[in-house]
Amino acid sequence: MFTGLIEHLGTVADIVHDGGGCTLTIADSAPILTDCHTGDSIAVNGACLTVVEFDKEDRGGWFTVWLANETLDRTDLGERKVGDQVNLERAMGAHVRFGGHFVQAHVDTTATLISKSLDGDSLRLLFQLPEPTPERPSLLPYLIPKGYVAIDGTSLTLTVVDDTNRTFGVMLIKHTQEKITLSKKTVGSKVNIEVDMVGKFVEKSVQAALGGGGGPLRGLVEKIVEDVLVKKGLVQ
């Protein structure tokens, strides 16, 4: 579990692809390796990855992770190049202040940055989701104005959502712009998106209650519908 508060920016130092996936080495990462162990989870641009090897001193501190083909398909990490910076966050400790939102670092899909505009010292960013498919339904039901979204692992507040155009926007204050990679991305770039998991749980619970043939929630909905029909005189 993560918070979406980026701790550090690392640098892609090495990439090795093969038929089974990709090995990624991130350097300049010493500040987040002080308590690192092999097998620990680190979110890299919002994707939860397992540390398979690390060194706290060489190349400014580096660690290596393995990306399966599923991860490469779901995220933008397969497009990273040597020298690119990436957002890094260690798994949340029970003793730390919880300042973002519940982030699993299980990326749902990528979106495309379609516009950037300054608003004083702040930066407004607008993104577009891909066309939904049966395998990957629309994520728009989980996006609401003033709700949460994780973009490249960063917990951000949605400022606008347009279901018709499949777009949503966020605003970055100056401090945030300096601490994450998002402000440096150009129009047309892809970003990793994880929607708020609470919305997913609520949707599944409601669907199960309404479609499962019973339960207190189904009875409540049926009572509400019956009351409305009675008030309208459609049933006795």
Secondary structure, 3 states (H helix, E strand, C coil): CECCCCCEEEEEEEEEEECCEEEEEEECCHHHCCCCCCCCEEEECCEEEEEEEEECCHHHCEEEEEEEHHHHHHCCHHHCCCCCEEEEEECCCCCCCCCCCCECCCCCEEEEEEEEEEECCEEEEEEECCCCCCCCCCCHHHCCCCCEEEECCEEEEEEEEECCCCEEEEEECHHHHHHCCHHHCCCCCEEEEEECHHHHHHHHHHHHHHHCCCCHHHHHHHHHHHHHHHHCCCCC
